[in-house]
Amino acid sequence: MSDTIHDTVILGSGCAGLTAAIYTARANLNPLVLEGHEPGGQLSITTLVENFPGWPDGIQGPELIENMRKQASRFGAEFRLGHLATADLSKHRFALNLGNETVHARTLIIASGASARWLGLPSEQALIGHGVSSCATCDGFFFSGKEIAVVGGGDSAMEEALFLTRFASKVTLIHRREHFRASRIMLDRAIAHPKIAFVTNAVILEVLGVEHKEVIGIRLLDTTTGMESELSLSGLFLGIGHIPNAAMFAGQLDLDEDGYIKTHNYVFTRVPGVYACGDVQDRRYRQAITAAGTGCMAALEVEKYLEEHGR
């Protein structure tokens, strides 16, 4: 157990966590950043990022993350590999159990993000960033004039499909059941759109194109007939939701029905000195720039909190 008490500990090293690290480090708070299961967050598996301000020609996701990490390090942020096992937020000096050690913090910034739900196919995983995506607003532009597919049956899938019609020549919505979980209004909008086609009672067995390093189609199984078929397309989007990385705070912080941390005044949790930012509390926008913005907010609130409590 470490005797050191950190002014602030930041959980997560995506855009939200790294922005918080830059701001708290510049405020001489010497933040400790725990990088988590997926260092760099979802941008670390993203190829070209074209919608982050300041990069007119775009930037590779891992490069953007590395630049932010270097910037935070230059101001004195400390980075440590590892993830949070359990946390005790009942006392003012928060105890964070990392499995092999416990660190203590006066303030805590939770930027642990949300993990996209994947189908779990080896071919799907091999083609993430090469035609397989979980973010239509991030990657839709790259599929202008192409045929693509969206997997899912809820409102998220309908929203993704409708958004992608701005770019794609055709969007095929694939669902494993006959009936959809989506709200009636969202389903009606998708049905009415001339660019959207539906394939129901079907599951994806394989994403085709691994050897080409780009998606060229998918292999489907009809769950009613047992017949297999192939569908040619250039992109596959997952619209089956995200899993916020907040389960370790159940019972200590307020979570919504899907496990996202509830915040008020943008980044405040119900525990004084604990703030949440980025995708772990944002179920609506889930963009790199909005995550960075709330990371900044959390850092400024930490600085103010410590000043008010005699740091």
N, C-alpha and C positions, 0 to 999 in steps of 0.2 A: 504494500500500500504506500503510495506516494504521500509525503508530507507537504508537498507543494500545493498551494491553492492558487489556481489560475483566475485572473480577472474575468476571462471569458473562455469558454470552450465552444467550438463550432462543430456540429455534427454534419458532415457531408462536404464534398469538394466539387460540386457542380457549380453552375453559374451563381446560384444564390449564396452558397457557402463561401466561394472564392471572393465574391464582391464584399460580403460581410468581413472576410479576412483582410481585404485591402483596407477597408475603412477603419476597422478596429486596430489594425497594425499601425496605420498612420496616426491614430490617436494615442499611440504608445501603450496600448493595452496588452501587447504581447500575446495574441490569441493562439490557442492550441487548436489545430484543425485535425479532426479525426476523419480520415479519408473514406472510411466505409467499405462496404462490399464491392462497390463499383466506383473506384476512384475516377473523378471527372464526370460522373453522372452520365445521363443519356447522350450528351454531346460527344463523349469519348468514343461512341460507336456511330457517330454521324459523319458523313463524308463532307460535302460542300455546304457551308452555311452562308446563305446569300442575304438574309434579312436581319443580320446583326449590324446596327449602325456603326459606321466608321470603316467598313470594308467594302468599297465599291465593287470590287471584283470577286467578293466572297472570300471565305477562309475555311480551311478544313476544321471540322469540329475539334479533333484532338489538339490541333495547333492553337486554336482559340483558348482552350482550357489550359494548355501549357503556358501560354502568354500570361493569363490571369494568375496562374500559380506563381510564376516568376515575379510578377508584380507584387503579390502579397508577400513573398519571401524577402524581396528587397526591403520592405518596410519592417521586417522582423517577425512575420508570422511563422510559427513552428508547425510542421506537418508530421503526422504520425500515421503509419498504416495501422489498420485495426477498425473494429466496429463496436458499437455499444451492445453489451449483452443485457444489462439491466440498469435501471436508474432509480435513485431515491431522491425525489424532489420535495420531500416533506420537511427538510431543514434548509435553512438559508444557504449554507454551503452545500451545494448539490453534490451528491456522490454518484460517480459514473463508473460502473463496473465494466471493464473491457475484457473480462475473462481471466487474464493473467495479472491484472493490476486494477487498482481503483484510483481514479483521479478526481480532484475536487475543484469546484468552480463557484465563483460568486455569481456569475450569470451564465446562461446557456442559450445558444442560438441553434435551433433545430432546422437544418437544411438538408435533411436526409432524403428528400425527393420522393418520387413515386416510380415504381417499375412497371413498364408496359406488360400487359398480359400477352404471351406468345402462344403459338400452337404447340411449340416444343419439338418441331421437326428438325432433324439435322440439316436438311436442305434449306429450310427457312432461316436457321441461325447463320448458315454459311453465306447467305445473300442479304443479310441486314446491311443497309447502306449501298446495296447494289441492285436495287429494285424492290426490296422488301422494307417497309417502313411502318411505324406506328404513329406517324404525325403527318396528317394531310396538309396542315398549314405550313409545315416546315418544308415538305418535299413535293407538294402537288405541282409546282411550277415546272419541275423537271420532266413531267409527263404530258406536256402540251401536245395535243394531236394524237395521243397514243391510247390504246385500249388497256384498261387496268381493272382490278377487282378489289372489292372491300369485303372483309370477312366480319360477320357479326349480325345480331338481330335486335339490338337495342337502339336507343336514341343516339348513342355515340356513333354507331355504324351509319345510321341515316344521315347524321350531320356530316360525317366524313364523306359519304357518297355524294351528297348534295354539293358540298364545297368543291369536290374534285371535278364535278361537271364543268367548272369554269375553265379547266385545262384539258381534260381527257376528251377523246372523241367518243368513248363509250365507257361506262362504269357498270360492271357486273357485281351485284350484291349477292354474296354467298352465305347461306344460313343452313345450319345443320337440322333445323326443324321446319315444319310446315308453317307454323304460326310464329309471329314476331313478338318480342317483348316491348318493342318501341311504342311510344304513345301514338294514338290514332292520328293526330295532326302531323307528326313527323313521318309516319308511314305513308299517309295520303300524299304528302308532298313528294316523297321518293317515287311512289307509284305513278304519279302524274308527270314526272319529268321524262322527256323523250330520250334522254341519254342514258337512263338507268334501266338495266335489265335485272331480273331476279333468277337465281338458281337456289331452290330450296331442297330440303332433305338431302343435303350433300355435305360431305366433309373432305378436306384436302388431305391427300395422302403424301404428296410430294410437290415441292416447288421445283420446276424445271429450269435448268440453266446454270447449275453449279460449275460445270466444266467451262462454260463461257464467261463466268464471273458476272453474269447479268441475268435477270429474270426473262425467260422466253415463254413461260406458260406454267400451268399447274395440272396435276393429275388428281381427278376427283373420284369419289366413291358415292354412288347413289345408295342411300341407306334403306330405301324401300325395295329396290330391285337387286342390289348387290353388284350392279354393273359399274365398270370403271370407264372413265372418259378423260380426254385431255382438252384443255381450253388454252388457246394461245393468247398471251397478253404480255405487256411490258413492265407491269408493276403490280405489287400486291400490298395492300394496306390492311393493317390489323385494327379493327374497330371494336375490340372486345374489352376495352377498358384498361384502367391502370390500378395498381395496388400501392397505396401510400405506405411508405416505410415508417410507420408510426406505432406498430403493435406494441412495442416495448413501453409505451406511455399510457396504455389502457388502464383506467382506474386512477390515473394521476392528472391527466389532462383531458379536456372534453374532446371527444372524437365524434364525427357525424356517423350516419348509418353505413357509410362505405369506408370508414377508418381514417378519413382526413382530419387533421387537427383543426379544431374550431378556433378562430382568432377574432378579436375585435380591434377596432382602430388599426386595421391592416395586419399587424404582426404580433399583437399582445395575446398571450394565453391567459388562462385563469390563475396561473402561478406567477406572482411578481418575480421579475428577473429572468423569466423564461420566455423566449420569443420564437416564433415559427415563421419560416419564409420559404418561398419557392413552391415546388410541386407537392410538398408534403401537406400544404394547406390550401393550395390553389387548384381547384378541380375545374375551373372554367377556362383559363387562358393557356396555361402550361407552355409558355414560350421562354426562350433563353433570356430575352430582354426583360420580361416581367419578373422572372425569377431574380435577375440581377437587381432590379428595382427594389423588390421587397428585401433582398439581402442588405442593400444600402439602408433601408428603413430600420431593419433590426439592429444593425450596427450603431446607428445614431441613437436609437433608444437605449442600447446597452451603455453607451458613453454617458448619456444623460442619467441613467439609473445609478451608475457607479459614482458620478459626481454628487448626486443627491444623497447617497448613502456613505459619503465620507471616504471614497477611494483616494 
